[in-house]
Amino acid sequence: MTAPYPSTVKDSAQNPESYYLATANNMEAFPQLKEDARCDICVIGGGFTGLSAALHLKKLGFDVILLEAQNIGWGASGRNGGQLGSGQRLGQDSMEKMVGKQKAHLLWDLGEQSKNLVKQLIAEHNIQCDFKPGVLHAAHKSQYIGDYRHEVDKLQNEYGYERIRFVDENEMADMLGMRTYFGGTLDTGAGHLHPLNLALGLAKACQKAGVRIYEQSPVSRYNENGKITINTPKGDVIANQLILGCNGYLGNLEPRIAGKIMPINNFIAATEPLDPDRARMINRDDVAVADSKFVINYFRMSADHRLLFGGGENYTPGFPKDISTFVRKYMLDIYPSLEDVKIDYAWGGALAITMNRMPHLGKLGSNIFFAQGFSGHGVGMATLAGKVMADAIHGSHGNFDIFRELPIHSFPGGRFLRWPMMVLGMMYYVIRDRL
């Protein structure tokens, strides 16, 4: 039996006051679980992982209940930078060193599947989430340019990926209206979107398919005795199998896997709407941008011409008192010309990273599946993970086993000392970014 779990971050019980929430398509509430229920498979977590798992399981003929402790998209799935990236979070050179070329190619292909799956779900269910193509990766140091050129050559010639090209310093300046970066790559096969509206669209698709969704139904514990009994405040669910899709909000619900991930807080600000000409000046081609800093800056334009800027993170249970001021300093480092621009929204949330930044999928016993640790690459990979687990439950284990065999190590110090150990380790990278 597992112990009751506290949240790892001090977060509001309501969806955070974000630009995404203010522009959400439909926030119709789902009911709270108020009586005992039975199903084939219970899914815990109303983000991309859980919603994708529930939808694909229902399509495969299973009776599914999804339990969300707060509201659909309340966690990282409704707060993130909205970038749908190629491949995995780890680069292909590093991947080849870790698992060999053959498996590295398989993992690249799975990354491509993740993008295609998101695009397919958007089209199939007519999800209005402002999807746009293009992710620009920017080098903040001149010595990184050789690495970017090598990446383009490798992906084009060894992986057959033709939708990426090198961008030199002058073109980068034309694209972004400043000379902060020294060049980079443009990936037109990747893209960006409104993540909360994607989550809400997936929930609507689940509901239409017949998934029973319950919000405001936090799981306090569960136990296995043949079947699995999942406890919530006002009702229990008895299921044959269980999927954990909690990621950075796992807490202590499942101590056997909690030490494999580190929840970290990331922050985003949304400016007031910019004049369209000014918006084009700072993002000519309306692409998403991610730079080469270890503590990454990422930014893009919203559908109504706001700059959505993600910058800074912390490794404590709380958020900064003034998130707007906290993120603004990172934004002005990149765009000092925006000094006169107001911030209308600023918010934060927890994402979960693994030691090697690869996703952590697996099984506990014979009937508990989990997926976590998407390390900032979750729009595509969390959505794919849900499908991969659904396929495995249905008997197709191939893709699940590829992920399951990845070497995912526990953080030093385990669940209790990982926070201070992480802070010490991150200090090195923060200093390196500034040099």
C-alpha positions as semicolon CSV with decimal commas, in nm:
position;residue;x (nm);y (nm);z (nm)
1;M;0,000;0,000;0,000
2;T;0,124;0,348;-0,079
3;A;0,118;0,644;0,155
4;P;-0,093;0,956;0,102
5;Y;0,094;1,204;-0,109
6;P;0,149;1,577;-0,068
7;S;0,219;1,792;-0,372
8;T;0,586;1,857;-0,434
9;V;0,511;2,222;-0,512
10;K;0,301;2,480;-0,338
11;D;0,041;2,539;-0,603
12;S;-0,304;2,686;-0,616
13;A;-0,593;2,441;-0,619
14;Q;-0,735;2,631;-0,917
15;N;-0,584;2,665;-1,262
16;P;-0,314;2,933;-1,243
17;E;-0,400;3,278;-1,379
18;S;-0,216;3,238;-1,706
19;Y;-0,256;3,362;-2,061
20;Y;-0,357;3,006;-2,149
21;L;-0,638;3,006;-1,895
22;A;-0,759;3,348;-2,012
23;T;-0,782;3,218;-2,371
24;A;-0,902;2,865;-2,300
25;N;-1,162;2,737;-2,546
26;N;-1,387;2,557;-2,303
27;M;-1,345;2,509;-1,930
28;E;-1,663;2,310;-1,870
29;A;-1,607;2,121;-1,546
30;F;-1,616;1,746;-1,516
31;P;-1,784;1,597;-1,206
32;Q;-1,610;1,490;-0,888
33;L;-1,609;1,117;-0,809
34;K;-1,868;1,082;-0,532
35;E;-1,935;0,708;-0,530
36;D;-1,749;0,383;-0,581
37;A;-1,690;0,277;-0,940
38;R;-1,539;-0,007;-1,140
39;C;-1,354;-0,011;-1,470
40;D;-1,101;-0,205;-1,672
41;I;-0,830;0,059;-1,640
42;C;-0,797;0,362;-1,415
43;V;-0,576;0,650;-1,528
44;I;-0,444;0,901;-1,274
45;G;-0,359;1,240;-1,420
46;G;-0,548;1,475;-1,650
47;G;-0,253;1,597;-1,856
48;F;-0,124;1,487;-2,196
49;T;-0,006;1,147;-2,070
50;G;-0,328;1,050;-1,898
51;L;-0,561;1,195;-2,160
52;S;-0,378;1,026;-2,446
53;A;-0,369;0,695;-2,259
54;A;-0,740;0,713;-2,178
55;L;-0,839;0,807;-2,533
56;H;-0,634;0,533;-2,696
57;L;-0,744;0,272;-2,443
58;K;-1,107;0,356;-2,508
59;K;-1,048;0,325;-2,882
60;L;-0,907;-0,022;-2,812
61;G;-1,228;-0,123;-2,636
62;F;-1,142;-0,079;-2,267
63;D;-1,369;0,073;-2,003
64;V;-1,167;0,366;-1,866
65;I;-1,192;0,606;-1,572
66;L;-0,960;0,907;-1,553
67;L;-0,903;1,077;-1,217
68;E;-0,763;1,431;-1,197
69;A;-0,678;1,586;-0,860
70;Q;-0,754;1,940;-0,983
71;N;-0,882;2,034;-1,330
72;I;-0,793;1,900;-1,674
73;G;-0,463;2,054;-1,785
74;W;-0,393;2,195;-1,438
75;G;-0,032;2,074;-1,430
76;A;0,249;2,114;-1,681
77;S;0,024;2,021;-1,973
78;G;-0,170;2,345;-1,932
79;R;0,119;2,575;-1,840
80;N;0,419;2,488;-2,059
81;G;0,595;2,670;-2,341
82;G;0,387;2,495;-2,606
83;Q;0,679;2,371;-2,816
84;L;0,638;2,047;-3,010
85;G;0,997;1,938;-3,071
86;S;1,164;1,678;-3,288
87;G;1,343;1,368;-3,162
88;Q;1,406;1,331;-2,793
89;R;1,519;1,585;-2,534
90;L;1,867;1,430;-2,557
91;G;2,058;1,491;-2,881
92;Q;2,135;1,208;-3,121
93;D;2,513;1,205;-3,059
94;S;2,451;1,162;-2,687
95;M;2,182;0,906;-2,759
96;E;2,414;0,697;-2,973
97;K;2,675;0,696;-2,698
98;M;2,414;0,589;-2,444
99;V;2,225;0,315;-2,631
100;G;2,407;0,261;-2,963
101;K;2,316;0,373;-3,313
102;Q;2,040;0,121;-3,378
103;K;1,836;0,213;-3,071
104;A;1,917;0,581;-3,121
105;H;1,750;0,558;-3,462
106;L;1,449;0,387;-3,307
107;L;1,421;0,662;-3,046
108;W;1,448;0,929;-3,315
109;D;1,167;0,758;-3,505
110;L;0,957;0,755;-3,188
111;G;1,017;1,127;-3,157
112;E;0,886;1,171;-3,510
113;Q;0,586;0,956;-3,419
114;S;0,515;1,185;-3,124
115;K;0,494;1,494;-3,345
116;N;0,279;1,315;-3,601
117;L;0,049;1,185;-3,329
118;V;-0,014;1,532;-3,189
119;K;-0,083;1,671;-3,536
120;Q;-0,310;1,375;-3,613
121;L;-0,510;1,420;-3,291
122;I;-0,548;1,792;-3,358
123;A;-0,683;1,721;-3,707
124;E;-0,897;1,420;-3,613
125;H;-1,072;1,595;-3,324
126;N;-1,068;1,948;-3,469
127;I;-0,878;2,085;-3,169
128;Q;-0,839;2,462;-3,193
129;C;-0,499;2,514;-3,033
130;D;-0,322;2,762;-3,264
131;F;-0,071;2,513;-3,403
132;K;0,204;2,675;-3,612
133;P;0,516;2,517;-3,767
134;G;0,875;2,604;-3,687
135;V;1,116;2,585;-3,393
136;L;1,436;2,791;-3,402
137;H;1,723;2,668;-3,182
138;A;1,960;2,954;-3,105
139;A;2,326;2,946;-2,995
140;H;2,403;3,195;-2,718
141;K;2,780;3,134;-2,757
142;S;2,982;3,145;-3,079
143;Q;3,170;2,826;-2,992
144;Y;2,844;2,629;-3,017
145;I;2,801;2,704;-3,390
146;G;3,007;2,403;-3,495
147;D;2,775;2,179;-3,293
148;Y;2,470;2,321;-3,467
149;R;2,621;2,270;-3,812
150;H;2,710;1,913;-3,715
151;E;2,356;1,847;-3,594
152;V;2,208;1,958;-3,927
153;D;2,453;1,742;-4,122
154;K;2,392;1,440;-3,900
155;L;2,013;1,459;-3,908
156;Q;2,001;1,517;-4,284
157;N;2,258;1,255;-4,386
158;E;2,227;0,984;-4,118
159;Y;1,862;1,017;-4,013
160;G;1,708;1,132;-4,340
161;Y;1,553;1,435;-4,175
162;E;1,533;1,713;-4,432
163;R;1,321;1,962;-4,241
164;I;1,609;2,117;-4,051
165;R;1,864;2,368;-4,178
166;F;2,142;2,588;-4,043
167;V;2,073;2,957;-3,976
168;D;2,372;3,192;-3,968
169;E;2,414;3,494;-3,741
170;N;2,286;3,750;-3,992
171;E;1,972;3,554;-4,076
172;M;1,912;3,494;-3,705
173;A;1,928;3,871;-3,650
174;D;1,678;3,926;-3,933
175;M;1,444;3,665;-3,791
176;L;1,451;3,788;-3,431
177;G;1,529;4,158;-3,459
178;M;1,839;4,148;-3,238
179;R;2,196;4,014;-3,230
180;T;2,191;3,819;-2,905
181;Y;2,253;3,488;-3,080
182;F;2,530;3,364;-3,310
183;G;2,324;3,134;-3,532
184;G;2,142;2,805;-3,491
185;T;1,899;2,572;-3,663
186;L;1,546;2,605;-3,796
187;D;1,328;2,293;-3,770
188;T;1,016;2,334;-3,981
189;G;0,894;1,984;-3,890
190;A;0,855;2,095;-3,529
191;G;0,604;2,355;-3,413
192;H;0,424;2,532;-3,132
193;L;0,071;2,553;-2,995
194;H;-0,164;2,652;-2,711
195;P;-0,105;2,362;-2,469
196;L;-0,407;2,408;-2,243
197;N;-0,641;2,410;-2,541
198;L;-0,473;2,093;-2,666
199;A;-0,538;1,928;-2,328
200;L;-0,899;2,048;-2,322
201;G;-0,948;1,922;-2,676
202;L;-0,814;1,580;-2,581
203;A;-1,046;1,572;-2,279
204;K;-1,343;1,652;-2,501
205;A;-1,238;1,370;-2,735
206;C;-1,212;1,134;-2,437
207;Q;-1,556;1,234;-2,315
208;K;-1,707;1,185;-2,660
209;A;-1,544;0,841;-2,683
210;G;-1,695;0,737;-2,349
211;V;-1,412;0,783;-2,100
212;R;-1,544;0,867;-1,753
213;I;-1,349;1,173;-1,635
214;Y;-1,358;1,299;-1,277
215;E;-1,198;1,625;-1,168
216;Q;-1,132;1,741;-0,809
217;S;-1,073;1,375;-0,727
218;P;-0,722;1,344;-0,581
219;V;-0,592;0,993;-0,522
220;S;-0,471;0,951;-0,165
221;R;-0,349;0,592;-0,201
222;Y;-0,409;0,268;-0,380
223;N;-0,348;-0,096;-0,301
224;E;-0,311;-0,413;-0,503
225;N;-0,483;-0,736;-0,414
226;G;-0,551;-0,897;-0,748
227;K;-0,747;-0,594;-0,859
228;I;-0,638;-0,240;-0,769
229;T;-0,840;-0,024;-0,532
230;I;-0,781;0,348;-0,582
231;N;-0,894;0,576;-0,298
232;T;-1,025;0,931;-0,343
233;P;-1,199;1,147;-0,077
234;K;-1,555;1,058;-0,176
235;G;-1,530;0,733;-0,368
236;D;-1,306;0,442;-0,462
237;V;-1,230;0,298;-0,803
238;I;-1,168;-0,074;-0,847
239;A;-0,975;-0,147;-1,165
240;N;-0,791;-0,433;-1,330
241;Q;-0,498;-0,209;-1,425
242;L;-0,366;0,134;-1,338
243;I;-0,176;0,404;-1,528
244;L;0,017;0,674;-1,345
245;G;0,043;0,994;-1,550
246;C;0,129;1,240;-1,272
247;N;0,481;1,348;-1,378
248;G;0,601;1,652;-1,178
249;Y;0,301;1,626;-0,947
250;L;0,355;1,262;-0,848
251;G;0,460;1,359;-0,496
252;N;0,483;1,051;-0,277
253;L;0,193;0,866;-0,436
254;E;0,435;0,605;-0,570
255;P;0,769;0,608;-0,379
256;R;0,911;0,331;-0,597
257;I;0,950;0,572;-0,890
258;A;0,957;0,915;-0,723
259;G;1,337;0,916;-0,693
260;K;1,378;0,877;-1,070
261;I;1,246;1,226;-1,138
262;M;1,317;1,576;-1,010
263;P;1,028;1,824;-1,018
264;I;1,155;2,172;-1,104
265;N;0,962;2,495;-1,137
266;N;0,964;2,691;-1,462
267;F;0,811;3,031;-1,530
268;I;0,649;3,213;-1,823
269;A;0,534;3,570;-1,880
270;A;0,296;3,701;-2,145
271;T;0,328;4,061;-2,257
272;E;0,047;4,288;-2,356
273;P;-0,050;4,250;-2,724
274;L;0,210;4,405;-2,952
275;D;0,146;4,598;-3,267
276;P;0,160;4,343;-3,553
277;D;0,457;4,520;-3,711
278;R;0,648;4,513;-3,384
279;A;0,558;4,147;-3,335
280;R;0,696;4,066;-3,681
281;M;1,012;4,264;-3,605
282;I;1,098;4,042;-3,307
283;N;0,973;3,718;-3,463
284;R;0,959;3,756;-3,841
285;D;0,842;3,403;-3,921
286;D;0,625;3,336;-3,615
287;V;0,836;3,045;-3,494
288;A;0,909;2,920;-3,145
289;V;1,261;2,985;-3,014
290;A;1,472;2,789;-2,765
291;D;1,828;2,890;-2,685
292;S;2,136;2,690;-2,587
293;K;2,154;2,790;-2,222
294;F;2,133;2,507;-1,971
295;V;1,868;2,712;-1,790
296;I;1,694;2,766;-2,117
297;N;1,517;3,074;-2,250
298;Y;1,225;2,990;-2,478
299;F;0,977;3,223;-2,640
300;R;0,720;3,261;-2,918
301;M;0,431;3,480;-3,027
302;S;0,074;3,407;-2,927
303;A;-0,215;3,417;-3,169
304;D;-0,293;3,774;-3,054
305;H;0,067;3,899;-3,091
306;R;0,186;3,871;-2,732
307;L;0,538;3,759;-2,660
308;L;0,520;3,445;-2,446
309;F;0,860;3,428;-2,276
310;G;0,984;3,144;-2,058
311;G;1,291;3,215;-1,850
312;G;1,437;3,113;-1,516
313;E;1,357;2,821;-1,294
314;N;1,395;2,724;-0,930
315;Y;1,435;2,405;-0,732
316;T;1,235;2,481;-0,419
317;P;0,874;2,396;-0,333
318;G;0,762;2,759;-0,372
319;F;0,737;3,010;-0,655
320;P;0,890;3,360;-0,657
321;K;0,661;3,616;-0,493
322;D;0,657;3,825;-0,812
323;I;0,681;3,592;-1,113
324;S;0,638;3,881;-1,355
325;T;0,948;4,061;-1,228
326;F;1,136;3,731;-1,206
327;V;1,079;3,646;-1,575
328;R;1,099;4,004;-1,702
329;K;1,473;4,029;-1,630
330;Y;1,539;3,727;-1,853
331;M;1,317;3,870;-2,126
332;L;1,499;4,205;-2,121
333;D;1,835;4,031;-2,142
334;I;1,721;3,902;-2,482
335;Y;1,498;4,192;-2,588
336;P;1,604;4,516;-2,412
337;S;1,387;4,700;-2,666
338;L;1,078;4,569;-2,482
339;E;1,149;4,776;-2,170
340;D;0,831;4,978;-2,235
341;V;0,609;4,669;-2,275
342;K;0,379;4,563;-1,993
343;I;0,344;4,206;-1,864
344;D;-0,021;4,102;-1,852
345;Y;0,021;3,745;-1,722
346;A;0,294;3,552;-1,541
347;W;0,274;3,199;-1,409
348;G;0,477;2,896;-1,311
349;G;0,448;2,522;-1,287
350;A;0,640;2,204;-1,222
351;L;0,791;1,978;-1,483
352;A;0,981;1,659;-1,409
353;I;1,329;1,585;-1,537
354;T;1,530;1,265;-1,527
355;M;1,905;1,236;-1,476
356;N;1,974;1,182;-1,847
357;R;1,671;1,384;-1,971
358;M;1,510;1,077;-2,128
359;P;1,149;0,977;-2,052
360;H;1,091;0,715;-1,785
361;L;0,833;0,450;-1,874
362;G;0,783;0,118;-1,702
363;K;0,570;-0,124;-1,501
364;L;0,533;-0,195;-1,131
365;G;0,431;-0,555;-1,086
366;S;0,200;-0,689;-1,352
367;N;-0,072;-0,425;-1,372
368;I;0,063;-0,076;-1,295
369;F;0,207;0,129;-1,583
370;F;0,371;0,469;-1,554
371;A;0,527;0,740;-1,769
372;Q;0,710;1,046;-1,637
373;G;1,022;1,262;-1,664
374;F;0,969;1,422;-2,006
375;S;1,226;1,689;-1,919
376;G;1,072;1,978;-2,109
377;H;0,989;1,771;-2,418
378;G;0,646;1,664;-2,306
379;V;0,399;1,807;-2,558
380;G;0,489;1,531;-2,802
381;M;0,651;1,267;-2,583
382;A;0,388;1,265;-2,307
383;T;0,115;1,231;-2,569
384;L;0,303;0,945;-2,733
385;A;0,371;0,782;-2,395
386;G;0,000;0,758;-2,331
387;K;-0,053;0,576;-2,659
388;V;0,251;0,353;-2,603
389;M;0,113;0,239;-2,267
390;A;-0,231;0,181;-2,417
391;D;-0,077;-0,030;-2,692
392;A;0,124;-0,230;-2,436
393;I;-0,186;-0,304;-2,229
394;H;-0,352;-0,421;-2,550
395;G;-0,059;-0,654;-2,619
396;S;0,174;-0,452;-2,846
397;H;0,485;-0,406;-2,632
398;G;0,745;-0,305;-2,893
399;N;0,760;0,071;-2,842
400;F;0,696;0,040;-2,469
401;D;0,994;-0,193;-2,435
402;I;1,222;0,050;-2,620
403;F;1,149;0,314;-2,355
404;R;1,143;0,066;-2,070
405;E;1,499;-0,048;-2,147
406;L;1,646;0,303;-2,124
407;P;1,892;0,348;-1,836
408;I;1,708;0,584;-1,599
409;H;1,903;0,628;-1,276
410;S;1,776;0,762;-0,946
411;F;1,882;1,109;-0,841
412;P;2,162;1,115;-0,582
413;G;2,016;1,127;-0,235
414;G;1,689;0,965;-0,337
415;R;1,354;1,131;-0,281
416;F;1,459;1,319;0,031
417;L;1,802;1,462;-0,058
418;R;1,756;1,512;-0,433
419;W;1,650;1,877;-0,390
420;P;1,969;2,007;-0,220
421;M;2,188;1,785;-0,437
422;M;2,016;1,924;-0,747
423;V;2,065;2,285;-0,635
424;L;2,436;2,226;-0,584
425;G;2,468;2,067;-0,927
426;M;2,272;2,339;-1,102
427;M;2,494;2,615;-0,963
428;Y;2,772;2,498;-1,195
429;Y;2,551;2,524;-1,504
430;V;2,411;2,865;-1,404
431;I;2,768;2,997;-1,379
432;R;2,859;2,831;-1,711
433;D;2,566;3,000;-1,885
434;R;2,693;3,341;-1,774
435;L;3,053;3,295;-1,882
